[in-house]
């Protein structure tokens, strides 16, 4: 039981604190990527869309499965960039109606969708690559080198656009996709040179399999992390027991229970906790300081703390 005593509202990167004696404080620190990535997404989508068309056409005309596989991967990355871009824009929208958290979690949905898109692309390319292993075509190594070389430059440039903001899984996913694409395209260049030097056409589908292995490895990591966020697991960077110990060490706190930590988006983390303080209940200053310390030590920007004089009865569910 309790009541709100003071409200200190500020915006941007400042704290939003709602302090109360028995209904605790909210410290909201907004951990956004350092810049607006809208222009980066626009440039990345435009460059990669143009390259997908060029690479797919070159692969079809020169009978190169490695180029077609790389084009398919790049197409999935264009879709991934569009999803990530849309989610990033949706996350900026303010809370309204039943969406009391706004649309921040759309970034988590985008990360999950990107992993599914990559899985579909892997399956489609693997089927065609298997056919080429049984019946190799006659790829033109020189064309493979030229086209894939362009891909190295475009993917590397796009990756550089997303080097900052790595604390955001959405942005990190875009960066890793494009960086991996640059390496994959470099692999196609090497395969093309090998075909020119040796004339062994089988190197083309074998390179495609190597590309698929790289894509599958990255997809597994993205899928694992995004599904964990979708299940509201505490972010990997946060040790839940360390947070519990930190709260328990605050002045006057004898016990901590009902501790919950979950992602509101790919960049923002929330916490709720009950602190047992048998002496004087936590003051407004105590609650603000607790919220500040959580933000500073763990990057938890949205915290709600309830102070109790006596520990409540055990929860009906695990706390």
C-alpha positions as CSV (number, residue, x, y, z in Angstrom):
1,X,0.0,0.0,0.0
2,X,1.2,3.5,-0.6
3,X,0.9,6.7,-2.6
4,X,2.9,8.7,-5.0
5,X,4.5,11.7,-3.4
6,X,6.5,13.4,-6.0
7,X,6.9,13.5,-9.8
8,X,10.0,14.7,-11.6
9,X,9.4,14.6,-15.3
10,X,12.2,15.2,-17.8
11,X,12.9,14.0,-21.3
12,X,15.6,12.9,-23.7
13,X,18.3,11.1,-21.7
14,X,17.3,12.4,-18.3
15,X,15.6,10.3,-15.6
16,X,11.9,10.0,-15.2
17,X,11.3,9.4,-11.5
18,X,8.1,8.5,-9.7
19,X,8.9,8.2,-6.1
20,X,6.7,6.9,-3.3
21,X,7.0,5.4,0.1
22,X,5.4,2.0,-0.3
23,X,4.9,2.2,-4.0
24,X,8.4,2.7,-5.2
25,X,10.3,4.7,-7.8
26,X,10.7,4.5,-11.5
27,X,14.0,5.6,-12.9
28,X,13.7,5.7,-16.7
29,X,16.9,6.2,-18.6
30,X,16.5,5.8,-22.4
31,X,19.4,3.9,-23.9
32,X,19.0,4.6,-27.6
33,X,21.6,4.1,-30.3
34,X,23.8,7.2,-30.5
35,X,22.4,8.5,-33.7
36,X,19.4,8.3,-36.0
37,X,20.1,5.4,-38.3
38,X,17.3,6.3,-40.8
39,X,19.8,7.6,-43.4
40,X,22.0,4.6,-42.9
41,X,19.1,2.2,-43.5
42,X,18.0,4.2,-46.6
43,X,21.5,4.1,-48.1
44,X,22.0,0.4,-47.2
45,X,18.6,-0.6,-48.8
46,X,19.2,1.3,-52.0
47,X,22.8,0.0,-52.5
48,X,22.0,-3.6,-51.7
49,X,18.7,-3.7,-53.8
50,X,20.6,-2.5,-56.9
51,X,23.4,-5.0,-56.2
52,X,21.0,-7.9,-55.8
53,X,19.5,-7.2,-59.2
54,X,23.0,-7.0,-60.8
55,X,24.4,-10.1,-59.0
56,X,21.3,-12.3,-59.7
57,X,21.3,-11.3,-63.4
58,X,25.1,-12.0,-63.6
59,X,24.7,-15.3,-61.9
60,X,21.9,-16.4,-64.2
61,X,23.7,-15.3,-67.4
62,X,27.0,-16.9,-66.4
63,X,25.5,-20.0,-64.8
64,X,27.2,-19.3,-61.4
65,X,25.4,-20.8,-58.4
66,X,27.9,-19.0,-56.1
67,X,26.7,-15.6,-57.4
68,X,23.0,-16.6,-57.2
69,X,23.5,-17.9,-53.6
70,X,25.2,-14.6,-52.7
71,X,22.4,-12.6,-54.4
72,X,19.8,-14.6,-52.4
73,X,21.6,-13.8,-49.2
74,X,21.8,-10.2,-50.1
75,X,18.1,-10.1,-50.9
76,X,17.3,-11.5,-47.5
77,X,19.5,-8.8,-46.0
78,X,17.6,-6.1,-47.9
79,X,14.4,-7.5,-46.3
80,X,16.1,-7.6,-43.0
81,X,17.2,-4.0,-43.3
82,X,13.7,-3.0,-44.2
83,X,12.3,-4.8,-41.1
84,X,14.9,-3.4,-38.8
85,X,14.3,0.1,-40.2
86,X,10.5,-0.2,-39.8
87,X,10.9,-1.5,-36.2
88,X,13.4,1.3,-35.3
89,X,10.9,3.9,-36.6
90,X,8.0,2.2,-34.8
91,X,9.9,2.2,-31.5
92,X,10.0,6.0,-31.6
93,X,6.2,6.3,-31.4
94,X,4.9,7.3,-28.0
95,X,2.7,5.0,-25.9
96,X,-1.1,5.2,-26.6
97,X,-4.2,3.3,-25.8
98,X,-3.6,-0.3,-24.9
99,X,0.1,0.0,-26.0
100,X,1.3,1.4,-22.7
101,X,4.9,0.7,-23.6
102,X,4.5,2.1,-27.0
103,X,5.9,0.0,-29.9
104,X,9.4,-0.6,-28.6
105,X,9.1,-4.3,-28.7
106,X,8.7,-4.2,-32.4
107,X,12.5,-4.3,-32.6
108,X,12.4,-7.7,-31.0
109,X,9.8,-9.0,-33.4
110,X,11.9,-7.7,-36.3
111,X,15.0,-9.6,-35.0
112,X,12.9,-12.8,-34.9
113,X,11.5,-12.2,-38.4
114,X,15.0,-11.6,-39.7
115,X,16.2,-14.9,-38.4
116,X,13.2,-16.7,-40.1
117,X,13.9,-14.9,-43.4
118,X,17.5,-16.1,-43.3
119,X,16.3,-19.7,-42.5
120,X,14.0,-19.7,-45.6
121,X,16.8,-18.3,-47.8
122,X,19.2,-21.0,-46.6
123,X,16.7,-23.7,-47.5
124,X,16.0,-22.4,-51.0
125,X,19.7,-21.9,-51.8
126,X,20.6,-25.3,-50.4
127,X,18.1,-27.1,-52.7
128,X,19.5,-25.4,-55.8
129,X,23.1,-25.9,-54.7
130,X,22.5,-29.6,-54.3
131,X,21.3,-29.8,-57.9
132,X,24.4,-28.0,-59.1
133,X,26.7,-30.4,-57.2
134,X,25.1,-33.3,-59.1
135,X,25.2,-31.4,-62.4
136,X,27.8,-28.5,-62.3
137,X,27.3,-25.7,-64.8
138,X,30.1,-23.8,-66.5
139,X,30.5,-20.6,-64.5
140,X,32.7,-17.7,-65.8
141,X,35.3,-17.1,-63.2
142,X,36.2,-13.6,-64.5
143,X,32.6,-12.4,-64.2
144,X,32.3,-13.9,-60.7
145,X,35.4,-12.0,-59.6
146,X,34.2,-8.7,-61.0
147,X,30.6,-8.9,-59.7
148,X,31.6,-10.2,-56.3
149,X,34.3,-7.6,-56.0
150,X,31.6,-4.9,-56.3
151,X,29.7,-6.8,-53.6
152,X,32.6,-6.6,-51.2
153,X,32.8,-2.9,-51.6
154,X,29.0,-2.3,-51.2
155,X,28.6,-4.6,-48.2
156,X,31.7,-3.3,-46.4
157,X,30.4,0.3,-46.9
158,X,27.0,-0.6,-45.6
159,X,28.5,-2.4,-42.6
160,X,30.4,0.8,-41.7
161,X,27.2,2.7,-41.6
162,X,26.1,0.5,-38.7
163,X,29.3,0.2,-36.7
164,X,28.0,2.4,-34.0
165,X,25.0,1.4,-31.9
166,X,26.2,-2.1,-31.2
167,X,24.2,-2.2,-27.9
168,X,21.0,-2.4,-30.0
169,X,20.4,-6.0,-31.3
170,X,18.5,-4.5,-34.2
171,X,21.5,-2.4,-35.3
172,X,24.0,-5.1,-34.4
173,X,22.1,-7.5,-36.5
174,X,22.2,-5.2,-39.5
175,X,26.0,-4.7,-39.0
176,X,26.8,-8.4,-38.6
177,X,24.7,-9.2,-41.7
178,X,26.5,-6.7,-43.9
179,X,29.9,-7.5,-42.5
180,X,29.3,-11.2,-43.1
181,X,28.1,-10.4,-46.6
182,X,31.4,-8.6,-47.4
183,X,33.3,-11.8,-46.3
184,X,31.0,-14.0,-48.3
185,X,31.4,-11.9,-51.4
186,X,35.2,-12.1,-50.8
187,X,34.8,-15.8,-50.8
188,X,33.1,-15.7,-54.2
189,X,36.0,-13.6,-55.5
190,X,38.4,-16.2,-54.4
191,X,36.3,-19.0,-55.9
192,X,36.2,-17.1,-59.2
193,X,39.9,-16.7,-59.3
194,X,40.3,-20.5,-58.5
195,X,38.0,-21.4,-61.4
196,X,40.0,-19.1,-63.8
197,X,43.2,-20.8,-62.7
198,X,42.1,-24.4,-62.5
199,X,39.0,-24.6,-64.7
200,X,37.2,-26.8,-62.0
201,X,33.5,-25.9,-62.3
202,X,32.7,-27.8,-59.1
203,X,34.3,-25.1,-57.1
204,X,31.3,-22.9,-57.7
205,X,28.6,-25.0,-55.9
206,X,31.2,-25.9,-53.2
207,X,31.7,-22.2,-52.6
208,X,27.9,-21.9,-52.4
209,X,27.9,-24.5,-49.6
210,X,30.6,-22.5,-47.7
211,X,28.4,-19.4,-48.0
212,X,25.4,-21.3,-46.6
213,X,27.5,-22.4,-43.7
214,X,28.5,-18.8,-42.9
215,X,24.8,-17.7,-43.2
216,X,23.6,-20.6,-41.0
217,X,26.1,-19.8,-38.3
218,X,25.0,-16.1,-38.1
219,X,21.3,-17.0,-38.3
220,X,21.6,-19.4,-35.4
221,X,23.1,-16.7,-33.2
222,X,20.5,-14.1,-34.2
223,X,17.6,-16.5,-33.7
224,X,18.9,-17.6,-30.3
225,X,19.3,-14.0,-29.0
226,X,16.1,-12.7,-30.5
227,X,14.0,-15.6,-29.2
228,X,15.4,-15.1,-25.7
229,X,14.3,-11.4,-25.9
230,X,10.9,-12.5,-27.2
231,X,10.5,-14.7,-24.1
232,X,11.4,-11.7,-21.9
233,X,14.6,-13.2,-20.7
234,X,17.0,-10.8,-19.0
235,X,19.5,-9.5,-21.5
236,X,22.8,-11.5,-21.7
237,X,24.8,-8.5,-20.4
238,X,22.9,-8.5,-17.1
239,X,23.6,-10.9,-14.3
240,X,20.3,-11.3,-12.4
241,X,21.9,-12.5,-9.2
242,X,24.4,-9.6,-9.3
243,X,21.5,-7.2,-9.6
244,X,19.8,-8.9,-6.6
245,X,23.0,-8.6,-4.6
246,X,23.4,-4.9,-5.6
247,X,19.9,-4.1,-4.4
248,X,20.3,-6.1,-1.2
249,X,23.5,-4.1,-0.4
250,X,21.7,-0.7,-0.4
251,X,21.4,1.0,3.0
252,X,18.5,-0.2,5.0
253,X,17.6,-3.1,2.7
254,X,17.3,-6.5,4.5
255,X,15.8,-8.6,1.7
256,X,14.9,-8.5,-2.0
257,X,12.1,-10.4,-3.6
258,X,9.8,-10.3,-6.7
259,X,12.8,-9.3,-8.8
260,X,12.0,-9.3,-12.5
261,X,14.2,-8.0,-15.3
262,X,13.0,-8.0,-18.9
263,X,13.7,-6.3,-22.3
264,X,11.3,-3.6,-23.4
265,X,13.0,-3.5,-26.8
266,X,16.4,-4.4,-28.2
267,X,17.9,-1.4,-26.4
268,X,15.8,-0.8,-23.2
269,X,15.6,-2.9,-20.1
270,X,13.0,-2.8,-17.3
271,X,13.0,-4.0,-13.7
272,X,10.6,-4.4,-10.9
273,X,11.6,-5.4,-7.3
274,X,10.3,-5.4,-3.8
275,X,12.8,-4.2,-1.1
276,X,12.2,-5.1,2.5
277,X,13.3,-2.2,4.8
278,X,12.1,-2.7,8.4
279,X,13.3,0.7,9.6
280,X,12.2,3.9,8.0
281,X,10.7,3.3,4.6
282,X,12.8,4.4,1.6
283,X,12.7,8.1,1.0
284,X,12.2,9.8,-2.4
285,X,16.0,10.4,-2.5
286,X,16.7,6.7,-1.8
287,X,14.4,5.6,-4.6
288,X,16.0,8.0,-7.0
289,X,19.5,6.9,-6.0
290,X,18.5,3.2,-6.4
291,X,17.2,3.9,-9.9
292,X,20.3,5.9,-10.8
293,X,22.6,3.1,-9.5
294,X,20.7,0.4,-11.6
295,X,21.1,2.5,-14.7
296,X,24.8,3.3,-14.0
297,X,25.9,-0.3,-13.1
298,X,23.6,-2.4,-15.2
299,X,22.1,-0.2,-17.9
300,X,18.6,-0.8,-16.6
301,X,16.8,2.4,-17.5
302,X,13.2,1.6,-16.4
303,X,13.0,0.5,-12.8
304,X,10.0,0.2,-10.5
305,X,10.9,-0.4,-6.8
306,X,8.4,-1.2,-4.1
307,X,9.5,-0.7,-0.4
308,X,8.0,-2.8,2.3
309,X,8.5,-2.7,6.1
310,X,7.7,-6.4,6.5
311,X,8.3,-9.0,3.9
312,X,5.1,-10.0,2.2
313,X,3.8,-13.6,2.2
314,X,5.4,-15.9,-0.3
315,X,4.2,-15.5,-3.9
316,X,1.8,-18.0,-5.4
317,X,4.2,-18.3,-8.3
318,X,8.0,-18.3,-8.4
319,X,9.3,-14.8,-7.9
